Amino acid sequence: VLILSYNTVIGGAYTVAPTSTFLAEVSMDGNYVQGGDDPAALSLGQFFPNDVSIMAGYEKILTPKSNLLINVNHTFLNYENPLLVPNGNTRTTQLTAQYRKRMEKDSSLSVTLAPWTWQDKLYSQYGYRATMFGLNFTRKF
């Protein structure tokens, strides 16, 4: 049996102005399976998933001490799933927005809002939507 896994990632950033940057990335994971097939059974390759993840983001420097970052990530996980197993064919969307302000005396404050969704394409009852709100204060000692 030969099982090969691969991961391909391509991405980049483009600065449109000294204070604005766009970000993008595409990642693909996959598997190649050869051999180990029993004509009376399912093929081994049917049980190895492939996924694609697409990310886009934007960062804006608002002032010398504050910035805004918005990022969205969308992921698809697919495979033949011959046994119709839950969590085998899914779609995830993650949106994250963060505002960060650097303050005096080596401290900073950030506010994050992140609504995320996850869906099983075979079983809709396994999906969820969640929103995270974060408030973070840091200070160097």
TORSE-877609 format. One record per residue (C-alpha): residue number from 1; x, y, z. Coordinates in nm, 3 decimals. Example, Ala and Ser with C-alpha at 12.3 -4.5 7.8 and 13.67 -1.06 7.14 Angstrom:
     n         u         v         w
     1     1.230    -0.450     0.780
     2     1.367    -0.106     0.714
This chain:
     n         u         v         w
     1     0.000     0.000     0.000
     2     0.128     0.343    -0.094
     3    -0.019     0.646     0.084
     4     0.110     0.991    -0.008
     5    -0.011     1.307     0.161
     6     0.050     1.654     0.026
     7     0.002     2.010     0.142
     8     0.018     2.306    -0.090
     9     0.001     2.665     0.034
    10     0.020     2.987    -0.161
    11    -0.042     3.328    -0.018
    12     0.074     3.680     0.001
    13     0.022     4.032     0.117
    14    -0.025     4.345    -0.089
    15     0.031     4.688     0.061
    16    -0.200     4.931    -0.114
    17    -0.091     5.228     0.096
    18     0.151     5.275     0.384
    19    -0.138     5.213     0.623
    20    -0.340     4.944     0.437
    21    -0.256     4.582     0.355
    22    -0.459     4.304     0.196
    23    -0.378     3.942     0.281
    24    -0.475     3.622     0.099
    25    -0.389     3.253     0.123
    26    -0.508     2.924    -0.025
    27    -0.413     2.591     0.131
    28    -0.490     2.245    -0.007
    29    -0.434     1.912     0.167
    30    -0.486     1.581    -0.003
    31    -0.399     1.216    -0.014
    32    -0.309     0.968    -0.285
    33    -0.367     0.601    -0.205
    34    -0.251     0.316    -0.427
    35    -0.295    -0.054    -0.359
    36    -0.453    -0.236    -0.069
    37    -0.785    -0.269    -0.251
    38    -0.998    -0.575    -0.199
    39    -1.243    -0.617    -0.488
    40    -1.509    -0.733    -0.241
    41    -1.462    -0.432    -0.008
    42    -1.445    -0.056    -0.020
    43    -1.133     0.110    -0.155
    44    -0.887     0.238     0.108
    45    -0.863     0.570    -0.076
    46    -1.231     0.643    -0.005
    47    -1.144     0.702     0.362
    48    -0.880     0.973     0.317
    49    -1.010     1.331     0.318
    50    -0.905     1.631     0.112
    51    -0.950     1.987     0.224
    52    -0.921     2.337     0.089
    53    -0.887     2.648     0.303
    54    -0.921     3.002     0.169
    55    -0.826     3.309     0.375
    56    -0.861     3.678     0.301
    57    -0.781     3.965     0.532
    58    -0.736     4.338     0.558
    59    -0.524     4.536     0.800
    60    -0.554     4.911     0.844
    61    -0.325     5.122     1.060
    62    -0.560     5.387     1.196
    63    -0.308     5.588     1.398
    64     0.055     5.524     1.493
    65    -0.079     5.343     1.802
    66    -0.391     5.167     1.675
    67    -0.484     4.921     1.403
    68    -0.780     4.720     1.275
    69    -0.754     4.366     1.137
    70    -1.039     4.183     0.962
    71    -0.991     3.824     0.853
    72    -1.218     3.557     0.702
    73    -1.127     3.191     0.663
    74    -1.341     2.936     0.478
    75    -1.256     2.564     0.487
    76    -1.406     2.268     0.300
    77    -1.334     1.909     0.408
    78    -1.441     1.645     0.157
    79    -1.397     1.278     0.093
    80    -1.608     1.000    -0.051
    81    -1.725     0.901     0.299
    82    -1.873     0.565     0.195
    83    -1.995     0.489     0.549
    84    -2.165     0.832     0.578
    85    -1.969     0.915     0.892
    86    -2.057     1.248     1.062
    87    -1.786     1.518     1.053
    88    -1.650     1.381     0.728
    89    -1.775     1.642     0.486
    90    -1.776     1.981     0.652
    91    -1.768     2.352     0.581
    92    -1.634     2.610     0.825
    93    -1.643     2.990     0.808
    94    -1.446     3.197     1.058
    95    -1.474     3.576     1.056
    96    -1.252     3.764     1.299
    97    -1.230     4.140     1.352
    98    -0.984     4.292     1.598
    99    -0.910     4.649     1.704
   100    -0.586     4.705     1.896
   101    -0.471     5.021     2.071
   102    -0.121     5.056     2.213
   103    -0.128     5.274     2.521
   104     0.131     5.443     2.739
   105     0.371     5.253     2.965
   106     0.404     4.943     2.742
   107     0.040     4.839     2.759
   108    -0.224     4.766     2.498
   109    -0.595     4.700     2.475
   110    -0.761     4.489     2.209
   111    -1.124     4.412     2.129
   112    -1.208     4.104     1.920
   113    -1.535     3.993     1.765
   114    -1.542     3.653     1.594
   115    -1.860     3.491     1.459
   116    -1.786     3.137     1.338
   117    -2.001     2.869     1.174
   118    -1.944     2.498     1.119
   119    -2.167     2.275     0.907
   120    -2.170     1.904     0.837
   121    -2.283     1.869     0.475
   122    -2.441     1.529     0.540
   123    -2.603     1.591     0.880
   124    -2.731     1.946     0.933
   125    -2.808     1.883     1.303
   126    -2.432     1.873     1.374
   127    -2.374     2.232     1.267
   128    -2.324     2.527     1.499
   129    -2.286     2.902     1.507
   130    -2.078     3.066     1.777
   131    -1.969     3.421     1.840
   132    -1.672     3.511     2.056
   133    -1.625     3.857     2.205
   134    -1.287     3.922     2.359
   135    -1.143     4.209     2.556
   136    -0.771     4.182     2.625
   137    -0.543     4.413     2.823
   138    -0.168     4.350     2.827
   139     0.111     4.526     3.012
   140     0.486     4.463     3.020
   141     0.646     4.439     3.361
